[in-house]
Amino acid sequence: MIFTVAIDGPAAAGKGTISKAVAAQFGFAHLDTGLLYRAVGAKVLAGVDPVAAAQALDPHDLEDDSLRTPAVAQAASEIAVIAEVRSALVAFQRNFATRDGGAVLDGRDIGTVICPDASVKLFVTASAERRAERRFNELAAKGMKIAYDQVLTDVKTRDARDRNRAEAPLVAADDAVEIDTSDMTIEQAIDAAIEAVRSGLGAQ
Protein backbone atom coordinates (compact mmCIF):
# COMPACT_ATOMS: atom_id res chain seq x y z
CA MET A 1 0.00 0.00 0.00
CA ILE A 2 1.27 3.45 -0.93
CA PHE A 3 -0.22 6.07 1.40
CA THR A 4 1.65 9.31 1.95
CA VAL A 5 1.05 11.75 4.81
CA ALA A 6 2.61 15.19 4.29
CA ILE A 7 3.03 17.28 7.44
CA ASP A 8 4.34 20.83 7.08
CA GLY A 9 4.77 23.78 9.40
CA PRO A 10 7.23 26.20 10.98
CA ALA A 11 9.91 25.33 13.55
CA ALA A 12 8.78 24.13 17.00
CA ALA A 13 5.09 23.91 16.09
CA GLY A 14 5.04 20.26 17.13
CA LYS A 15 5.04 18.64 13.69
CA GLY A 16 7.93 16.30 14.51
CA THR A 17 6.25 14.88 17.60
CA ILE A 18 2.93 14.63 15.75
CA SER A 19 4.55 12.95 12.75
CA LYS A 20 6.23 10.29 14.87
CA ALA A 21 2.96 9.60 16.70
CA VAL A 22 0.99 9.32 13.45
CA ALA A 23 3.60 6.97 11.96
CA ALA A 24 3.52 4.80 15.09
CA GLN A 25 -0.30 4.75 15.17
CA PHE A 26 -0.66 3.49 11.60
CA GLY A 27 2.60 1.56 11.24
CA PHE A 28 3.98 3.95 8.61
CA ALA A 29 7.64 4.80 8.04
CA HIS A 30 8.67 8.32 9.17
CA LEU A 31 11.11 10.82 7.71
CA ASP A 32 11.97 14.15 9.34
CA THR A 33 13.03 15.93 6.17
CA GLY A 34 14.41 18.82 8.20
CA LEU A 35 17.20 16.48 9.25
CA LEU A 36 18.32 16.28 5.62
CA TYR A 37 18.87 20.04 5.59
CA ARG A 38 20.39 20.00 9.07
CA ALA A 39 22.84 17.30 7.98
CA VAL A 40 23.85 19.39 4.98
CA GLY A 41 24.04 22.48 7.22
CA ALA A 42 26.36 20.66 9.61
CA LYS A 43 28.66 19.72 6.74
CA VAL A 44 28.68 23.33 5.54
CA LEU A 45 29.68 24.51 9.01
CA ALA A 46 32.54 22.01 8.75
CA GLY A 47 33.69 23.67 5.52
CA VAL A 48 32.00 21.55 2.84
CA ASP A 49 30.37 23.16 -0.20
CA PRO A 50 26.56 23.04 0.31
CA VAL A 51 25.68 21.54 -3.09
CA ALA A 52 28.42 18.91 -2.79
CA ALA A 53 27.24 18.09 0.74
CA ALA A 54 23.65 17.63 -0.44
CA GLN A 55 24.64 15.43 -3.36
CA ALA A 56 26.76 13.17 -1.15
CA LEU A 57 24.30 12.90 1.75
CA ASP A 58 24.15 9.46 3.37
CA PRO A 59 21.27 8.15 5.56
CA HIS A 60 23.78 7.66 8.40
CA ASP A 61 24.44 11.42 8.36
CA LEU A 62 20.95 11.87 9.86
CA GLU A 63 21.89 10.07 13.09
CA ASP A 64 24.26 12.72 14.47
CA ASP A 65 23.02 14.22 17.79
CA SER A 66 24.69 17.55 16.97
CA LEU A 67 22.07 18.20 14.27
CA ARG A 68 19.70 19.61 16.92
CA THR A 69 21.85 22.62 17.89
CA PRO A 70 20.73 26.22 17.14
CA ALA A 71 23.80 26.82 14.96
CA VAL A 72 23.00 23.85 12.74
CA ALA A 73 19.32 24.87 12.59
CA GLN A 74 20.27 28.32 11.29
CA ALA A 75 22.74 26.83 8.80
CA ALA A 76 20.00 24.47 7.58
CA SER A 77 17.62 27.36 7.00
CA GLU A 78 20.30 29.30 5.15
CA ILE A 79 21.26 26.49 2.75
CA ALA A 80 17.59 25.55 2.20
CA VAL A 81 17.19 28.63 -0.02
CA ILE A 82 19.75 27.23 -2.50
CA ALA A 83 17.88 25.68 -5.44
CA GLU A 84 20.65 23.17 -6.22
CA VAL A 85 20.61 21.89 -2.62
CA ARG A 86 16.84 21.43 -2.64
CA SER A 87 16.97 19.67 -6.01
CA ALA A 88 19.59 17.22 -4.75
CA LEU A 89 17.37 16.25 -1.81
CA VAL A 90 14.04 16.00 -3.64
CA ALA A 91 14.65 12.53 -5.09
CA PHE A 92 15.62 11.16 -1.67
CA GLN A 93 12.35 12.42 -0.19
CA ARG A 94 10.10 11.30 -3.05
CA ASN A 95 11.56 7.79 -3.03
CA PHE A 96 10.85 7.56 0.69
CA ALA A 97 7.29 8.88 0.23
CA THR A 98 6.33 6.17 -2.25
CA ARG A 99 7.67 3.22 -0.27
CA ASP A 100 5.25 0.34 0.26
CA GLY A 101 3.45 0.28 3.60
CA GLY A 102 2.79 4.01 4.00
CA ALA A 103 5.01 6.96 4.86
CA VAL A 104 4.87 10.14 6.94
CA LEU A 105 7.14 13.00 5.92
CA ASP A 106 7.40 16.23 7.86
CA GLY A 107 9.05 19.41 6.72
CA ARG A 108 8.21 22.75 5.13
CA ASP A 109 7.33 21.96 1.51
CA ILE A 110 6.13 18.35 1.58
CA GLY A 111 2.51 19.00 0.66
CA THR A 112 3.30 21.77 -1.82
CA VAL A 113 6.46 20.59 -3.61
CA ILE A 114 7.72 17.14 -2.59
CA CYS A 115 4.39 15.28 -2.47
CA PRO A 116 1.67 17.50 -3.97
CA ASP A 117 -0.48 14.38 -4.47
CA ALA A 118 -0.09 13.14 -0.86
CA SER A 119 -3.03 11.15 0.48
CA VAL A 120 -3.33 13.45 3.51
CA LYS A 121 -1.79 16.89 4.07
CA LEU A 122 -1.50 18.58 7.45
CA PHE A 123 -0.17 22.05 8.28
CA VAL A 124 0.89 22.26 11.92
CA THR A 125 1.44 25.77 13.26
CA ALA A 126 1.49 27.89 16.45
CA SER A 127 2.29 31.46 17.43
CA ALA A 128 5.93 32.52 17.28
CA GLU A 129 5.90 33.20 21.03
CA ARG A 130 4.54 29.77 21.87
CA ARG A 131 7.05 28.07 19.59
CA ALA A 132 9.94 30.07 21.05
CA GLU A 133 8.85 29.06 24.54
CA ARG A 134 8.86 25.40 23.57
CA ARG A 135 12.26 25.62 21.88
CA PHE A 136 13.70 27.56 24.85
CA ASN A 137 12.49 24.87 27.28
CA GLU A 138 13.86 22.13 25.03
CA LEU A 139 17.30 23.74 24.85
CA ALA A 140 17.34 24.53 28.59
CA ALA A 141 16.53 20.90 29.36
CA LYS A 142 19.65 19.95 27.40
CA GLY A 143 21.74 22.34 29.51
CA MET A 144 22.18 24.96 26.80
CA LYS A 145 22.39 28.53 28.10
CA ILE A 146 20.44 30.85 25.84
CA ALA A 147 18.03 33.74 26.49
CA TYR A 148 14.35 33.41 25.58
CA ASP A 149 14.49 36.70 23.65
CA GLN A 150 17.27 35.29 21.49
CA VAL A 151 15.27 32.13 20.80
CA LEU A 152 12.25 34.24 19.83
CA THR A 153 14.40 36.34 17.50
CA ASP A 154 15.83 33.19 15.92
CA VAL A 155 12.32 31.75 15.41
CA LYS A 156 11.06 34.93 13.74
CA THR A 157 14.18 35.23 11.58
CA ARG A 158 13.84 31.65 10.43
CA ASP A 159 10.11 32.10 9.76
CA ALA A 160 10.80 35.12 7.57
CA ARG A 161 13.52 33.31 5.63
CA ASP A 162 11.42 30.17 5.13
CA ARG A 163 8.28 32.04 4.09
CA ASN A 164 9.96 34.54 1.78
CA ARG A 165 12.44 32.34 -0.07
CA ALA A 166 11.91 32.13 -3.84
CA GLU A 167 12.35 28.34 -3.94
CA ALA A 168 9.59 26.32 -2.20
CA PRO A 169 8.51 28.85 0.44
CA LEU A 170 6.76 27.69 3.62
CA VAL A 171 3.02 27.87 2.90
CA ALA A 172 0.09 25.60 3.66
CA ALA A 173 -1.15 23.55 0.71
CA ASP A 174 -4.64 24.59 -0.39
CA ASP A 175 -6.02 21.19 0.62
CA ALA A 176 -4.11 20.84 3.90
CA VAL A 177 -5.85 20.40 7.24
CA GLU A 178 -4.49 23.12 9.55
CA ILE A 179 -3.77 22.27 13.19
CA ASP A 180 -2.91 25.27 15.38
CA THR A 181 -1.20 23.86 18.47
CA SER A 182 -0.79 27.20 20.31
CA ASP A 183 -3.37 26.30 22.95
CA MET A 184 -3.41 22.53 22.51
CA THR A 185 -1.81 19.84 24.62
CA ILE A 186 0.39 17.52 22.58
CA GLU A 187 -2.20 14.77 23.12
CA GLN A 188 -4.94 16.96 21.61
CA ALA A 189 -2.76 17.83 18.62
CA ILE A 190 -1.87 14.18 18.01
CA ASP A 191 -5.53 13.16 18.25
CA ALA A 192 -6.48 15.80 15.66
CA ALA A 193 -3.79 14.59 13.29
CA ILE A 194 -4.70 10.93 13.73
CA GLU A 195 -8.36 11.72 13.03
CA ALA A 196 -7.41 13.52 9.80
CA VAL A 197 -5.28 10.59 8.65
CA ARG A 198 -7.99 8.09 9.60
CA SER A 199 -10.46 10.06 7.47
CA GLY A 200 -8.01 9.98 4.56
CA LEU A 201 -7.57 6.21 4.88
CA GLY A 202 -11.33 5.78 4.90
CA ALA A 203 -11.65 7.79 1.71
CA GLN A 204 -9.39 5.44 -0.22
C-alpha positions in Angstrom: 0.0 0.0 0.0 1.3 3.5 -0.9 -0.2 6.1 1.4 1.6 9.3 2.0 1.0 11.7 4.8 2.6 15.2 4.3 3.0 17.3 7.4 4.3 20.8 7.1 4.8 23.8 9.4 7.2 26.2 11.0 9.9 25.3 13.5 8.8 24.1 17.0 5.1 23.9 16.1 5.0 20.3 17.1 5.0 18.6 13.7 7.9 16.3 14.5 6.2 14.9 17.6 2.9 14.6 15.8 4.5 12.9 12.7 6.2 10.3 14.9 3.0 9.6 16.7 1.0 9.3 13.4 3.6 7.0 12.0 3.5 4.8 15.1 -0.3 4.8 15.2 -0.7 3.5 11.6 2.6 1.6 11.2 4.0 3.9 8.6 7.6 4.8 8.0 8.7 8.3 9.2 11.1 10.8 7.7 12.0 14.1 9.3 13.0 15.9 6.2 14.4 18.8 8.2 17.2 16.5 9.3 18.3 16.3 5.6 18.9 20.0 5.6 20.4 20.0 9.1 22.8 17.3 8.0 23.9 19.4 5.0 24.0 22.5 7.2 26.4 20.7 9.6 28.7 19.7 6.7 28.7 23.3 5.5 29.7 24.5 9.0 32.5 22.0 8.8 33.7 23.7 5.5 32.0 21.5 2.8 30.4 23.2 -0.2 26.6 23.0 0.3 25.7 21.5 -3.1 28.4 18.9 -2.8 27.2 18.1 0.7 23.6 17.6 -0.4 24.6 15.4 -3.4 26.8 13.2 -1.2 24.3 12.9 1.8 24.2 9.5 3.4 21.3 8.2 5.6 23.8 7.7 8.4 24.4 11.4 8.4 20.9 11.9 9.9 21.9 10.1 13.1 24.3 12.7 14.5 23.0 14.2 17.8 24.7 17.5 17.0 22.1 18.2 14.3 19.7 19.6 16.9 21.9 22.6 17.9 20.7 26.2 17.1 23.8 26.8 15.0 23.0 23.8 12.7 19.3 24.9 12.6 20.3 28.3 11.3 22.7 26.8 8.8 20.0 24.5 7.6 17.6 27.4 7.0 20.3 29.3 5.1 21.3 26.5 2.8 17.6 25.5 2.2 17.2 28.6 0.0 19.8 27.2 -2.5 17.9 25.7 -5.4 20.6 23.2 -6.2 20.6 21.9 -2.6 16.8 21.4 -2.6 17.0 19.7 -6.0 19.6 17.2 -4.7 17.4 16.3 -1.8 14.0 16.0 -3.6 14.6 12.5 -5.1 15.6 11.2 -1.7 12.4 12.4 -0.2 10.1 11.3 -3.1 11.6 7.8 -3.0 10.8 7.6 0.7 7.3 8.9 0.2 6.3 6.2 -2.2 7.7 3.2 -0.3 5.3 0.3 0.3 3.5 0.3 3.6 2.8 4.0 4.0 5.0 7.0 4.9 4.9 10.1 6.9 7.1 13.0 5.9 7.4 16.2 7.9 9.0 19.4 6.7 8.2 22.8 5.1 7.3 22.0 1.5 6.1 18.4 1.6 2.5 19.0 0.7 3.3 21.8 -1.8 6.5 20.6 -3.6 7.7 17.1 -2.6 4.4 15.3 -2.5 1.7 17.5 -4.0 -0.5 14.4 -4.5 -0.1 13.1 -0.9 -3.0 11.2 0.5 -3.3 13.4 3.5 -1.8 16.9 4.1 -1.5 18.6 7.5 -0.2 22.0 8.3 0.9 22.3 11.9 1.4 25.8 13.3 1.5 27.9 16.4 2.3 31.5 17.4 5.9 32.5 17.3 5.9 33.2 21.0 4.5 29.8 21.9 7.0 28.1 19.6 9.9 30.1 21.0 8.8 29.1 24.5 8.9 25.4 23.6 12.3 25.6 21.9 13.7 27.6 24.8 12.5 24.9 27.3 13.9 22.1 25.0 17.3 23.7 24.9 17.3 24.5 28.6 16.5 20.9 29.4 19.6 20.0 27.4 21.7 22.3 29.5 22.2 25.0 26.8 22.4 28.5 28.1 20.4 30.9 25.8 18.0 33.7 26.5 14.3 33.4 25.6 14.5 36.7 23.6 17.3 35.3 21.5 15.3 32.1 20.8 12.2 34.2 19.8 14.4 36.3 17.5 15.8 33.2 15.9 12.3 31.8 15.4 11.1 34.9 13.7 14.2 35.2 11.6 13.8 31.6 10.4 10.1 32.1 9.8 10.8 35.1 7.6 13.5 33.3 5.6 11.4 30.2 5.1 8.3 32.0 4.1 10.0 34.5 1.8 12.4 32.3 -0.1 11.9 32.1 -3.8 12.4 28.3 -3.9 9.6 26.3 -2.2 8.5 28.8 0.4 6.8 27.7 3.6 3.0 27.9 2.9 0.1 25.6 3.7 -1.1 23.6 0.7 -4.6 24.6 -0.4 -6.0 21.2 0.6 -4.1 20.8 3.9 -5.8 20.4 7.2 -4.5 23.1 9.6 -3.8 22.3 13.2 -2.9 25.3 15.4 -1.2 23.9 18.5 -0.8 27.2 20.3 -3.4 26.3 22.9 -3.4 22.5 22.5 -1.8 19.8 24.6 0.4 17.5 22.6 -2.2 14.8 23.1 -4.9 17.0 21.6 -2.8 17.8 18.6 -1.9 14.2 18.0 -5.5 13.2 18.3 -6.5 15.8 15.7 -3.8 14.6 13.3 -4.7 10.9 13.7 -8.4 11.7 13.0 -7.4 13.5 9.8 -5.3 10.6 8.6 -8.0 8.1 9.6 -10.5 10.1 7.5 -8.0 10.0 4.6 -7.6 6.2 4.9 -11.3 5.8 4.9 -11.7 7.8 1.7 -9.4 5.4 -0.2 
